[in-house]
Amino acid sequence: MQIPERYVRQLPIVGEDLQRRLGSTTVVIVGCGGLGSAICELLARLGVNHLYLIDRDVVKLHNLNRGSFFTVSDLGKPKAQVCAERTRLDKP
C-alpha cells in the first residue's frame, strides 16, 4: 500500500508500518462536543481511514465558547455532520 504524500512528513515520527495501519483503521467516536471534535480532527489528520461519528445533538450557541471546531454558521446543524464535513480529506 502506497502512503499518500500528505502523510510523508509524519513518517519519521510514526514510521511506515504504523502509518499503513492507521490507513486501514476504523475508529468510532461517540460524542462530537469539545473533546470528541478535537479527537476527530487529530485522527483524520493522522490518516485514520474510517471515522464513524455518533452524536444526536446539534450545535448550540453555548457550544461555541468551549472549542474552536464549531462556528456561528454551524448553529442548528448536527454536530456529527459538521465534524464529518470539516475532517473530510478527499476535498482538494
GIDAVEN-V440884 format. One record per residue. N is the residue number from 1. RES is the residue in one letter. PHI is phi as a letter, one per 40 degrees, with the letter a starting at -180 (999 if undefined). OMEGA is omega in degrees with one decimal (NA if undefined). BURIAL is b if it has 9 or more other C-alpha atoms within 8 Angstrom, else e. Layout:
n: (N	N)
res: (RES	RES)
phi: (PHI	PHI)
omega: (OMEGA	OMEGA)
burial: (BURIAL	BURIAL)
//
This chain:
n: (1	2	3	4	5	6	7	8	9	10	11	12	13	14	15	16	17	18	19	20	21	22	23	24	25	26	27	28	29	30	31	32	33	34	35	36	37	38	39	40	41	42	43	44	45	46	47	48	49	50	51	52	53	54	55	56	57	58	59	60	61	62	63	64	65	66	67	68	69	70	71	72	73	74	75	76	77	78	79	80	81	82	83	84	85	86	87	88	89	90	91	92)
res: (M	Q	I	P	E	R	Y	V	R	Q	L	P	I	V	G	E	D	L	Q	R	R	L	G	S	T	T	V	V	I	V	G	C	G	G	L	G	S	A	I	C	E	L	L	A	R	L	G	V	N	H	L	Y	L	I	D	R	D	V	V	K	L	H	N	L	N	R	G	S	F	F	T	V	S	D	L	G	K	P	K	A	Q	V	C	A	E	R	T	R	L	D	K	P)
phi: (999	c	c	d	d	c	b	c	c	c	d	c	c	c	g	c	c	c	c	c	c	c	c	b	c	b	b	b	b	b	h	b	c	d	c	c	c	c	c	d	c	c	c	c	c	c	h	c	c	b	b	b	b	b	a	c	c	b	c	b	d	c	c	c	c	b	a	b	c	b	b	d	c	c	d	g	c	c	d	c	c	c	c	c	c	c	b	c	c	c	c	c)
omega: (178.5	177.6	179.8	-176.4	-177.2	-177.0	-174.4	-179.1	178.5	179.5	177.5	-178.2	-174.5	-179.3	-176.4	-178.8	179.6	179.1	176.7	179.0	176.7	-179.4	177.9	-177.2	173.4	-179.4	175.2	177.0	178.7	-177.8	-176.9	177.0	-176.6	-178.5	-178.2	-179.8	177.9	178.3	178.3	-180.0	-178.3	179.4	177.6	179.8	177.2	177.9	176.1	-171.1	-177.5	174.4	173.4	-175.0	-178.2	175.1	-177.8	-177.1	174.3	178.8	179.5	-176.6	-178.1	174.8	-171.0	-177.0	-176.7	178.9	-176.8	-174.0	-177.7	179.3	-180.0	-179.9	178.6	-176.7	179.1	179.3	175.8	-178.6	-178.8	179.4	179.4	178.6	179.9	-179.6	-177.0	-175.1	-179.7	-174.7	178.7	175.0	176.7	NA)
burial: (e	e	b	e	e	e	b	e	e	e	b	e	e	e	b	e	e	e	b	b	e	b	b	b	b	b	e	e	b	e	b	b	e	b	e	b	b	b	e	b	b	e	b	b	e	e	b	b	b	e	b	e	b	b	b	e	e	b	b	e	e	e	b	b	e	e	e	e	e	b	e	e	e	b	b	e	b	b	b	b	e	b	b	b	e	e	b	e	e	e	e	e)
//
